[in-house]
Amino acid sequence: MIARVTLEIALRKEFDYLIPPGLASQIEIGSRVKVPFGPRQVMGCVTALPEESTHTNLREILKVVGRQSLVTPKVLQLARWIADYYCCPAEIALKSVFARRGAKEKEGWRERLVVRALPIAGERPQNSRSARRKCGTSSMSGERCRCRN
């Protein structure tokens, strides 16, 4: 089987890759994949599953990223329309329709928790602006403000 992949680097071109037998059940249109591209490995999105390719020496997809397809065929069609309408590479338009939650390669990255302390009701938050002196008041060192307002 063959997968046509749009890479996350702006080349305005799609590339064909062989689907290894172990990944055949996981790959569908819209799947995020990691593929070899020259000496490096890059992320991409499967945009088509053609029966055959005009190229002969195809490389294999390395792995599937994520459990499910993030881009449906309708969203893929929308990304292509965005690319045509705004005259941008299809890769950039496709990257813009990915949900932020699926943009990372690692599976467990969503499990991180971010906590921010909020002020107690009635207190004003302390920041650099609230510590600045107002015109006509004393500074912390005891000097009077020198402006004439």
CNS distance restraints for C-alpha pairs under 8 A (distance, minus, plus):
assign (resid   1 and name CA) (resid  18 and name CA) 6.04 0.50 0.50
assign (resid   1 and name CA) (resid  19 and name CA) 5.44 0.50 0.50
assign (resid   1 and name CA) (resid  20 and name CA) 7.85 0.50 0.50
assign (resid   1 and name CA) (resid  24 and name CA) 7.67 0.50 0.50
assign (resid   1 and name CA) (resid  49 and name CA) 7.64 0.50 0.50
assign (resid   1 and name CA) (resid  50 and name CA) 7.83 0.50 0.50
assign (resid   1 and name CA) (resid  51 and name CA) 6.65 0.50 0.50
assign (resid   1 and name CA) (resid  52 and name CA) 7.75 0.50 0.50
assign (resid   2 and name CA) (resid  16 and name CA) 6.54 0.50 0.50
assign (resid   2 and name CA) (resid  17 and name CA) 5.69 0.50 0.50
assign (resid   2 and name CA) (resid  18 and name CA) 4.69 0.50 0.50
assign (resid   2 and name CA) (resid  19 and name CA) 5.59 0.50 0.50
assign (resid   2 and name CA) (resid  49 and name CA) 5.88 0.50 0.50
assign (resid   2 and name CA) (resid  50 and name CA) 6.00 0.50 0.50
assign (resid   2 and name CA) (resid  51 and name CA) 6.47 0.50 0.50
assign (resid   2 and name CA) (resid  52 and name CA) 6.64 0.50 0.50
assign (resid   2 and name CA) (resid  53 and name CA) 7.38 0.50 0.50
assign (resid   3 and name CA) (resid  16 and name CA) 5.65 0.50 0.50
assign (resid   3 and name CA) (resid  17 and name CA) 5.33 0.50 0.50
assign (resid   3 and name CA) (resid  18 and name CA) 6.29 0.50 0.50
assign (resid   3 and name CA) (resid  19 and name CA) 6.44 0.50 0.50
assign (resid   3 and name CA) (resid  46 and name CA) 6.24 0.50 0.50
assign (resid   3 and name CA) (resid  47 and name CA) 7.59 0.50 0.50
assign (resid   3 and name CA) (resid  48 and name CA) 6.02 0.50 0.50
assign (resid   3 and name CA) (resid  49 and name CA) 4.69 0.50 0.50
assign (resid   3 and name CA) (resid  50 and name CA) 6.55 0.50 0.50
assign (resid   4 and name CA) (resid  14 and name CA) 6.27 0.50 0.50
assign (resid   4 and name CA) (resid  15 and name CA) 5.51 0.50 0.50
assign (resid   4 and name CA) (resid  16 and name CA) 4.46 0.50 0.50
assign (resid   4 and name CA) (resid  17 and name CA) 6.40 0.50 0.50
assign (resid   4 and name CA) (resid  46 and name CA) 5.70 0.50 0.50
assign (resid   4 and name CA) (resid  47 and name CA) 5.70 0.50 0.50
assign (resid   4 and name CA) (resid  48 and name CA) 5.01 0.50 0.50
assign (resid   4 and name CA) (resid  49 and name CA) 6.01 0.50 0.50
assign (resid   4 and name CA) (resid  50 and name CA) 7.10 0.50 0.50
assign (resid   5 and name CA) (resid  14 and name CA) 5.51 0.50 0.50
assign (resid   5 and name CA) (resid  15 and name CA) 5.24 0.50 0.50
assign (resid   5 and name CA) (resid  16 and name CA) 6.13 0.50 0.50
assign (resid   5 and name CA) (resid  17 and name CA) 7.22 0.50 0.50
assign (resid   5 and name CA) (resid  44 and name CA) 6.01 0.50 0.50
assign (resid   5 and name CA) (resid  45 and name CA) 5.39 0.50 0.50
assign (resid   5 and name CA) (resid  46 and name CA) 4.41 0.50 0.50
assign (resid   5 and name CA) (resid  47 and name CA) 5.65 0.50 0.50
assign (resid   5 and name CA) (resid  48 and name CA) 7.24 0.50 0.50
assign (resid   6 and name CA) (resid  13 and name CA) 6.94 0.50 0.50
assign (resid   6 and name CA) (resid  14 and name CA) 4.77 0.50 0.50
assign (resid   6 and name CA) (resid  15 and name CA) 6.52 0.50 0.50
assign (resid   6 and name CA) (resid  44 and name CA) 5.38 0.50 0.50
assign (resid   6 and name CA) (resid  45 and name CA) 5.32 0.50 0.50
assign (resid   6 and name CA) (resid  46 and name CA) 6.42 0.50 0.50
assign (resid   6 and name CA) (resid  47 and name CA) 6.54 0.50 0.50
assign (resid   6 and name CA) (resid  91 and name CA) 6.41 0.50 0.50
assign (resid   7 and name CA) (resid  11 and name CA) 7.92 0.50 0.50
assign (resid   7 and name CA) (resid  14 and name CA) 7.14 0.50 0.50
assign (resid   7 and name CA) (resid  15 and name CA) 7.85 0.50 0.50
assign (resid   7 and name CA) (resid  42 and name CA) 6.97 0.50 0.50
assign (resid   7 and name CA) (resid  43 and name CA) 6.04 0.50 0.50
assign (resid   7 and name CA) (resid  44 and name CA) 4.06 0.50 0.50
assign (resid   7 and name CA) (resid  45 and name CA) 6.48 0.50 0.50
assign (resid   7 and name CA) (resid  91 and name CA) 6.52 0.50 0.50
assign (resid   8 and name CA) (resid  42 and name CA) 7.16 0.50 0.50
assign (resid   8 and name CA) (resid  43 and name CA) 5.90 0.50 0.50
assign (resid   8 and name CA) (resid  44 and name CA) 5.42 0.50 0.50
assign (resid   8 and name CA) (resid  45 and name CA) 7.93 0.50 0.50
assign (resid   8 and name CA) (resid  91 and name CA) 5.67 0.50 0.50
assign (resid   8 and name CA) (resid  92 and name CA) 7.41 0.50 0.50
assign (resid   8 and name CA) (resid  95 and name CA) 7.08 0.50 0.50
assign (resid   9 and name CA) (resid  91 and name CA) 6.67 0.50 0.50
assign (resid  10 and name CA) (resid  89 and name CA) 6.09 0.50 0.50
assign (resid  10 and name CA) (resid  90 and name CA) 7.77 0.50 0.50
assign (resid  10 and name CA) (resid  91 and name CA) 5.66 0.50 0.50
assign (resid  10 and name CA) (resid  92 and name CA) 6.78 0.50 0.50
assign (resid  11 and name CA) (resid  89 and name CA) 7.36 0.50 0.50
assign (resid  11 and name CA) (resid  91 and name CA) 7.72 0.50 0.50
assign (resid  12 and name CA) (resid  89 and name CA) 5.33 0.50 0.50
assign (resid  12 and name CA) (resid  90 and name CA) 6.35 0.50 0.50
assign (resid  12 and name CA) (resid  91 and name CA) 6.97 0.50 0.50
assign (resid  16 and name CA) (resid  53 and name CA) 6.99 0.50 0.50
assign (resid  16 and name CA) (resid  55 and name CA) 7.78 0.50 0.50
assign (resid  16 and name CA) (resid  58 and name CA) 6.82 0.50 0.50
assign (resid  17 and name CA) (resid  58 and name CA) 5.52 0.50 0.50
assign (resid  17 and name CA) (resid  59 and name CA) 5.42 0.50 0.50
assign (resid  17 and name CA) (resid  60 and name CA) 5.40 0.50 0.50
assign (resid  17 and name CA) (resid  61 and name CA) 6.08 0.50 0.50
assign (resid  18 and name CA) (resid  58 and name CA) 6.06 0.50 0.50
assign (resid  18 and name CA) (resid  59 and name CA) 5.90 0.50 0.50
assign (resid  18 and name CA) (resid  60 and name CA) 4.51 0.50 0.50
assign (resid  18 and name CA) (resid  61 and name CA) 6.24 0.50 0.50
assign (resid  19 and name CA) (resid  23 and name CA) 6.50 0.50 0.50
assign (resid  19 and name CA) (resid  24 and name CA) 5.99 0.50 0.50
assign (resid  19 and name CA) (resid  27 and name CA) 7.99 0.50 0.50
assign (resid  19 and name CA) (resid  60 and name CA) 5.89 0.50 0.50
assign (resid  19 and name CA) (resid  61 and name CA) 5.83 0.50 0.50
assign (resid  20 and name CA) (resid  24 and name CA) 6.27 0.50 0.50
assign (resid  20 and name CA) (resid  60 and name CA) 6.30 0.50 0.50
assign (resid  20 and name CA) (resid  61 and name CA) 6.82 0.50 0.50
assign (resid  23 and name CA) (resid  27 and name CA) 6.39 0.50 0.50
assign (resid  23 and name CA) (resid  63 and name CA) 7.47 0.50 0.50
assign (resid  23 and name CA) (resid  64 and name CA) 7.44 0.50 0.50
assign (resid  26 and name CA) (resid  64 and name CA) 7.24 0.50 0.50
assign (resid  26 and name CA) (resid  67 and name CA) 7.94 0.50 0.50
assign (resid  27 and name CA) (resid  31 and name CA) 5.93 0.50 0.50
assign (resid  27 and name CA) (resid  46 and name CA) 7.87 0.50 0.50
assign (resid  27 and name CA) (resid  64 and name CA) 7.16 0.50 0.50
assign (resid  28 and name CA) (resid  46 and name CA) 6.98 0.50 0.50
assign (resid  28 and name CA) (resid  49 and name CA) 7.54 0.50 0.50
assign (resid  28 and name CA) (resid  69 and name CA) 7.01 0.50 0.50
assign (resid  29 and name CA) (resid  45 and name CA) 7.90 0.50 0.50
assign (resid  29 and name CA) (resid  46 and name CA) 5.20 0.50 0.50
assign (resid  29 and name CA) (resid  47 and name CA) 5.36 0.50 0.50
assign (resid  29 and name CA) (resid  48 and name CA) 5.74 0.50 0.50
assign (resid  29 and name CA) (resid  49 and name CA) 6.97 0.50 0.50
assign (resid  29 and name CA) (resid  69 and name CA) 7.22 0.50 0.50
assign (resid  29 and name CA) (resid  71 and name CA) 7.51 0.50 0.50
assign (resid  29 and name CA) (resid  72 and name CA) 7.25 0.50 0.50
assign (resid  29 and name CA) (resid  73 and name CA) 7.08 0.50 0.50
assign (resid  30 and name CA) (resid  45 and name CA) 5.82 0.50 0.50
assign (resid  30 and name CA) (resid  46 and name CA) 5.17 0.50 0.50
assign (resid  30 and name CA) (resid  47 and name CA) 6.01 0.50 0.50
assign (resid  30 and name CA) (resid  69 and name CA) 5.09 0.50 0.50
assign (resid  30 and name CA) (resid  70 and name CA) 5.86 0.50 0.50
assign (resid  30 and name CA) (resid  71 and name CA) 4.35 0.50 0.50
assign (resid  30 and name CA) (resid  72 and name CA) 5.87 0.50 0.50
assign (resid  30 and name CA) (resid  73 and name CA) 7.18 0.50 0.50
assign (resid  30 and name CA) (resid  76 and name CA) 7.52 0.50 0.50
assign (resid  31 and name CA) (resid  45 and name CA) 5.66 0.50 0.50
assign (resid  31 and name CA) (resid  46 and name CA) 5.43 0.50 0.50
assign (resid  31 and name CA) (resid  64 and name CA) 7.14 0.50 0.50
assign (resid  31 and name CA) (resid  65 and name CA) 7.55 0.50 0.50
assign (resid  31 and name CA) (resid  66 and name CA) 7.92 0.50 0.50
assign (resid  31 and name CA) (resid  68 and name CA) 6.86 0.50 0.50
assign (resid  31 and name CA) (resid  69 and name CA) 4.42 0.50 0.50
assign (resid  31 and name CA) (resid  70 and name CA) 6.36 0.50 0.50
assign (resid  31 and name CA) (resid  71 and name CA) 7.03 0.50 0.50
assign (resid  32 and name CA) (resid  43 and name CA) 7.07 0.50 0.50
assign (resid  32 and name CA) (resid  44 and name CA) 5.76 0.50 0.50
assign (resid  32 and name CA) (resid  45 and name CA) 4.61 0.50 0.50
assign (resid  32 and name CA) (resid  46 and name CA) 6.53 0.50 0.50
assign (resid  32 and name CA) (resid  64 and name CA) 6.01 0.50 0.50
assign (resid  32 and name CA) (resid  65 and name CA) 5.28 0.50 0.50
assign (resid  32 and name CA) (resid  66 and name CA) 6.94 0.50 0.50
assign (resid  32 and name CA) (resid  69 and name CA) 7.00 0.50 0.50
assign (resid  32 and name CA) (resid  70 and name CA) 7.43 0.50 0.50
assign (resid  33 and name CA) (resid  43 and name CA) 5.75 0.50 0.50
assign (resid  33 and name CA) (resid  44 and name CA) 5.35 0.50 0.50
assign (resid  33 and name CA) (resid  45 and name CA) 6.01 0.50 0.50
assign (resid  33 and name CA) (resid  46 and name CA) 7.21 0.50 0.50
assign (resid  33 and name CA) (resid  61 and name CA) 7.01 0.50 0.50
assign (resid  33 and name CA) (resid  62 and name CA) 7.42 0.50 0.50
assign (resid  33 and name CA) (resid  63 and name CA) 5.76 0.50 0.50
assign (resid  33 and name CA) (resid  64 and name CA) 4.44 0.50 0.50
assign (resid  33 and name CA) (resid  65 and name CA) 5.37 0.50 0.50
assign (resid  34 and name CA) (resid  41 and name CA) 6.52 0.50 0.50
assign (resid  34 and name CA) (resid  42 and name CA) 5.61 0.50 0.50
assign (resid  34 and name CA) (resid  43 and name CA) 4.52 0.50 0.50
assign (resid  34 and name CA) (resid  44 and name CA) 6.20 0.50 0.50
assign (resid  34 and name CA) (resid  61 and name CA) 6.45 0.50 0.50
assign (resid  34 and name CA) (resid  62 and name CA) 5.60 0.50 0.50
assign (resid  34 and name CA) (resid  63 and name CA) 5.39 0.50 0.50
assign (resid  34 and name CA) (resid  64 and name CA) 6.40 0.50 0.50
assign (resid  34 and name CA) (resid  65 and name CA) 7.01 0.50 0.50
assign (resid  35 and name CA) (resid  41 and name CA) 5.52 0.50 0.50
assign (resid  35 and name CA) (resid  42 and name CA) 5.58 0.50 0.50
assign (resid  35 and name CA) (resid  43 and name CA) 6.34 0.50 0.50
assign (resid  35 and name CA) (resid  44 and name CA) 7.18 0.50 0.50
assign (resid  35 and name CA) (resid  60 and name CA) 7.21 0.50 0.50
assign (resid  35 and name CA) (resid  61 and name CA) 4.91 0.50 0.50
assign (resid  35 and name CA) (resid  62 and name CA) 5.31 0.50 0.50
assign (resid  35 and name CA) (resid  63 and name CA) 7.28 0.50 0.50
assign (resid  36 and name CA) (resid  40 and name CA) 5.94 0.50 0.50
assign (resid  36 and name CA) (resid  41 and name CA) 4.43 0.50 0.50
assign (resid  36 and name CA) (resid  42 and name CA) 6.36 0.50 0.50
assign (resid  36 and name CA) (resid  59 and name CA) 7.30 0.50 0.50
assign (resid  36 and name CA) (resid  60 and name CA) 7.71 0.50 0.50
assign (resid  36 and name CA) (resid  61 and name CA) 7.19 0.50 0.50
assign (resid  36 and name CA) (resid  62 and name CA) 7.11 0.50 0.50
assign (resid  37 and name CA) (resid  41 and name CA) 5.64 0.50 0.50
assign (resid  37 and name CA) (resid  42 and name CA) 6.47 0.50 0.50
assign (resid  47 and name CA) (resid  76 and name CA) 7.46 0.50 0.50
assign (resid  65 and name CA) (resid 105 and name CA) 6.19 0.50 0.50
assign (resid  65 and name CA) (resid 106 and name CA) 7.74 0.50 0.50
assign (resid  65 and name CA) (resid 107 and name CA) 7.69 0.50 0.50
assign (resid  66 and name CA) (resid 102 and name CA) 7.52 0.50 0.50
assign (resid  66 and name CA) (resid 105 and name CA) 7.69 0.50 0.50
assign (resid  66 and name CA) (resid 107 and name CA) 6.50 0.50 0.50
assign (resid  70 and name CA) (resid  98 and name CA) 6.90 0.50 0.50
assign (resid  70 and name CA) (resid  99 and name CA) 7.59 0.50 0.50
assign (resid  70 and name CA) (resid 102 and name CA) 7.19 0.50 0.50
assign (resid  71 and name CA) (resid  75 and name CA) 5.81 0.50 0.50
assign (resid  71 and name CA) (resid  76 and name CA) 6.23 0.50 0.50
assign (resid  71 and name CA) (resid  97 and name CA) 7.99 0.50 0.50
assign (resid  71 and name CA) (resid  98 and name CA) 7.09 0.50 0.50
assign (resid  72 and name CA) (resid  76 and name CA) 6.18 0.50 0.50
assign (resid  73 and name CA) (resid  77 and name CA) 6.16 0.50 0.50
assign (resid  74 and name CA) (resid  78 and name CA) 6.22 0.50 0.50
assign (resid  75 and name CA) (resid  79 and name CA) 6.19 0.50 0.50
assign (resid  75 and name CA) (resid  97 and name CA) 7.38 0.50 0.50
assign (resid  76 and name CA) (resid  80 and name CA) 6.34 0.50 0.50
assign (resid  76 and name CA) (resid  94 and name CA) 7.09 0.50 0.50
assign (resid  77 and name CA) (resid  81 and name CA) 6.26 0.50 0.50
assign (resid  78 and name CA) (resid  82 and name CA) 6.16 0.50 0.50
assign (resid  79 and name CA) (resid  83 and name CA) 6.23 0.50 0.50
assign (resid  79 and name CA) (resid  90 and name CA) 6.85 0.50 0.50
assign (resid  79 and name CA) (resid  93 and name CA) 5.17 0.50 0.50
assign (resid  79 and name CA) (resid  94 and name CA) 5.12 0.50 0.50
assign (resid  79 and name CA) (resid  97 and name CA) 6.82 0.50 0.50
assign (resid  80 and name CA) (resid  84 and name CA) 6.28 0.50 0.50
assign (resid  80 and name CA) (resid  90 and name CA) 5.97 0.50 0.50
assign (resid  80 and name CA) (resid  93 and name CA) 7.08 0.50 0.50
assign (resid  80 and name CA) (resid  94 and name CA) 7.49 0.50 0.50
assign (resid  81 and name CA) (resid  85 and name CA) 5.95 0.50 0.50
assign (resid  82 and name CA) (resid  86 and name CA) 5.85 0.50 0.50
assign (resid  82 and name CA) (resid  87 and name CA) 7.88 0.50 0.50
assign (resid  82 and name CA) (resid  88 and name CA) 7.82 0.50 0.50
assign (resid  82 and name CA) (resid  90 and name CA) 7.92 0.50 0.50
assign (resid  82 and name CA) (resid  93 and name CA) 6.08 0.50 0.50
assign (resid  83 and name CA) (resid  87 and name CA) 5.45 0.50 0.50
assign (resid  83 and name CA) (resid  88 and name CA) 4.87 0.50 0.50
assign (resid  83 and name CA) (resid  89 and name CA) 5.79 0.50 0.50
assign (resid  83 and name CA) (resid  90 and name CA) 5.06 0.50 0.50
assign (resid  83 and name CA) (resid  92 and name CA) 7.74 0.50 0.50
assign (resid  83 and name CA) (resid  93 and name CA) 5.57 0.50 0.50
assign (resid  84 and name CA) (resid  88 and name CA) 6.93 0.50 0.50
assign (resid  88 and name CA) (resid  92 and name CA) 6.82 0.50 0.50
assign (resid  88 and name CA) (resid  93 and name CA) 7.06 0.50 0.50
assign (resid  89 and name CA) (resid  93 and name CA) 6.67 0.50 0.50
assign (resid  90 and name CA) (resid  94 and name CA) 5.92 0.50 0.50
assign (resid  91 and name CA) (resid  95 and name CA) 6.05 0.50 0.50
assign (resid  92 and name CA) (resid  96 and name CA) 6.28 0.50 0.50
assign (resid  93 and name CA) (resid  97 and name CA) 6.71 0.50 0.50
assign (resid  94 and name CA) (resid  98 and name CA) 6.78 0.50 0.50
assign (resid  98 and name CA) (resid 102 and name CA) 6.65 0.50 0.50
assign (resid  98 and name CA) (resid 103 and name CA) 6.58 0.50 0.50
assign (resid  99 and name CA) (resid 103 and name CA) 6.60 0.50 0.50
assign (resid 100 and name CA) (resid 104 and name CA) 7.81 0.50 0.50
assign (resid 101 and name CA) (resid 110 and name CA) 7.30 0.50 0.50
assign (resid 104 and name CA) (resid 109 and name CA) 7.53 0.50 0.50
assign (resid 119 and name CA) (resid 123 and name CA) 6.21 0.50 0.50
assign (resid 119 and name CA) (resid 124 and name CA) 7.11 0.50 0.50
assign (resid 119 and name CA) (resid 125 and name CA) 6.14 0.50 0.50
assign (resid 126 and name CA) (resid 130 and name CA) 6.26 0.50 0.50
assign (resid 126 and name CA) (resid 131 and name CA) 7.42 0.50 0.50
assign (resid 127 and name CA) (resid 131 and name CA) 6.67 0.50 0.50
assign (resid 128 and name CA) (resid 132 and name CA) 6.63 0.50 0.50
assign (resid 133 and name CA) (resid 137 and name CA) 6.42 0.50 0.50
assign (resid 133 and name CA) (resid 138 and name CA) 7.07 0.50 0.50
assign (resid 133 and name CA) (resid 139 and name CA) 5.96 0.50 0.50
assign (resid 134 and name CA) (resid 145 and name CA) 7.99 0.50 0.50
assign (resid 135 and name CA) (resid 145 and name CA) 6.03 0.50 0.50
assign (resid 135 and name CA) (resid 147 and name CA) 6.85 0.50 0.50
assign (resid 135 and name CA) (resid 149 and name CA) 6.79 0.50 0.50
assign (resid 136 and name CA) (resid 144 and name CA) 6.85 0.50 0.50
assign (resid 136 and name CA) (resid 145 and name CA) 5.46 0.50 0.50
assign (resid 136 and name CA) (resid 146 and name CA) 7.91 0.50 0.50
assign (resid 136 and name CA) (resid 147 and name CA) 7.74 0.50 0.50
assign (resid 136 and name CA) (resid 149 and name CA) 7.71 0.50 0.50
assign (resid 137 and name CA) (resid 144 and name CA) 6.21 0.50 0.50
assign (resid 137 and name CA) (resid 145 and name CA) 6.11 0.50 0.50
assign (resid 138 and name CA) (resid 142 and name CA) 5.58 0.50 0.50
assign (resid 138 and name CA) (resid 143 and name CA) 5.57 0.50 0.50
assign (resid 138 and name CA) (resid 144 and name CA) 4.64 0.50 0.50
assign (resid 138 and name CA) (resid 145 and name CA) 6.25 0.50 0.50
assign (resid 139 and name CA) (resid 143 and name CA) 5.48 0.50 0.50
assign (resid 139 and name CA) (resid 144 and name CA) 6.37 0.50 0.50
assign (resid 139 and name CA) (resid 145 and name CA) 7.16 0.50 0.50
